[in-house]
Amino acid sequence: MKKNLILKSAAVLITAIVFMSSCASSTMISSIPSGAKVYINGESVGTTPYLYTDTKVVGSLINVDLIKEGYEPIYTSFTRTEQINTGALIGGIFVWPIWLWTMDYKPTHNYEMVPIAALMQNDETMNTQTQEPQMLKSKTERLKELKQLFDEKLITEQEYNKEKQKILEEK
């Protein structure tokens, strides 16, 4: 009789451990390049690669900030709705509250960080690209457009004369 009680207690304990372990979810947060500081919900927790684990319920939102000197910061988030936890799903058949943990995070979240120098170069490239079409138009066309803006009272006479002078002085 005592042996049966011990076996039943062990079975209940093992079952509880299995069910409770299925409540935890983990995801590896990594960046290219690695070594970015990781902030979870505003709190510094380490550097990439970083293994994040919690026992939050389905739908919990996690805010993640990745910051590395010389790179554009990444501000993102993920929720605990990314993939099914089959252990919790099966456990939920027997114990109702386990349904709160039927979803997990994806195993990995990878982020590619952009160097700040590359962003500045892109800005310069975009600036020269936006200026090119204007240079392709003849002075006459640009003066006509400017005059039309003035006639429609979209620019003042002072603005008109200033821009007109710029166009006429170009080589």
N, C-alpha and C positions, 0 to 999 in steps of 0.2 A: 504494500500500500504506500509506504514511504517512498519507494523507488518510483512508483507511478507519479507521485506528486512532484518529485525532483525532475523527472522527464518532462512533465507538463509545464513546469516552471521554466525549464531550459528552452522548451519549444516556444513559449510565449516571449521569453527574453530575446531569442534569436529572431523571431518574427518582428518584434518591435524594433530591433536594431536594423533589420533589412528595410522596414518601412521608413524609419527615420533617416537612414542614409540616403534613401531615394529623395528626400526633401532637399538635399544640398545640390547646388548646380555650380559648375565652374566654367570659365572661359579664359583662354590665353589671349592677352592683349599684347600685340607686338607692333613694332613700327619699323619702317625702313627710312633712315638708319635706326638701329637700336640705340638704347640709352636715353630715350626721351623720358622726362619726368611724367609720372602718371598721377592724376588727381581724380579721385572717385568722389562724386558729389561734393566737390570743393576741398576735399581733404587729401593731402599728399600721402601716397601709399607706397611709392617705390619708383623703379624705372622699368622700361620695356627691355626684354619681355617680362610681363607680369601676369601671374596666375591669380585671377579674381574668383573667389568662391563666396557664396552666401546661401542662406536658407529662406530667402524672401518668397512670397507667394506669387502666383501667376499674374502677369501684367505689371510687375514692379519695374519702374523706370530707373535706370542707372545712368547718370551723367558722367562722361569721361572727358578729361582735358589732357592732351599730350603736348608738352612744351619742351623744346630743345633749342638751345642757343644757335642762332644762324638759320633757323627754319621757321616757317609760318606755323603758328600754333593751330592745333586741331581741336575743335570743340564738337563733340558728338555725344550720342547716347544710344543705348540699346535696352530692350525690355526682355523680360523672362517670358517670351512667347515665341521663341525662335524654332524650337524643335520639341517633339513629344518625348516625355520621360516614361518609357514603357513600364518600369518598375513601379512608379507611383500610380500609373494608370491601372495596373493589375491590383495593387494594394488598395486603390480607391473602391474597388468592387467590394472589398471586405470592411474597410474602415472609411467612413464618409470624409473626414477632414483631409485625408490624403489627396483628394481631388484638387486641393489648393496648390499642389506642387506637381501637377501633371505635365507642365511645360518647363523646358530648360533653355539655357543660353546656347548659342552655337558654340562648338568647341574652340573656335578661334575667331578673333577679330583683328584683321591686319589693316594697318594704315600706312600710306606712303606720304612722308613729309616732304614739302616743297621748300627748297632753299630760298631764302629771302632774295638773294642775288638774282635768281631765275625769275622771280616775280617782277623785280625792277626792270630786268631785260625785256620781259613780256610787255610791260607798260610802255617802255621806249619804242618797241616794235609797233605796238598798237598806235602810239602817237604818230609815228612816221607814216603808218598806213592810212590813218585818217586824214593826214595832210596831203598825201599824194593826189587824190582826186581833184582837190582844189588847184594844185599846180598844173594838172593836165588841161584844165579849162583855159581858154585864151583870156587875155586881159579884157578884151571887148565883152566876152560873155559875162565875166565876173562884174564888170562895170554896169552892164545892163541889169544883172540881178540886184546889185546894190541900189541902183536907181529905182528899181521896182519896189524894193523894201522902203525906200525913202518916200516914194509917191503914195504908198499905201499907209504911210505914217506909222510904220513898224519900228523905224529908227529915227533919231533926231537929225537935224541938219548938221550939227556938230559931229555926230557919229558918222554920218554920210561922208562929210568932207575928210575926216581922219582916215577912214578906210579907203576912200577914193585915192588919197595921196599915197597910201601904202602900195596900192595896186600899181599906180603910175610910176613909182620909184623902183619897182622890181625890175630885175634884168632879164 
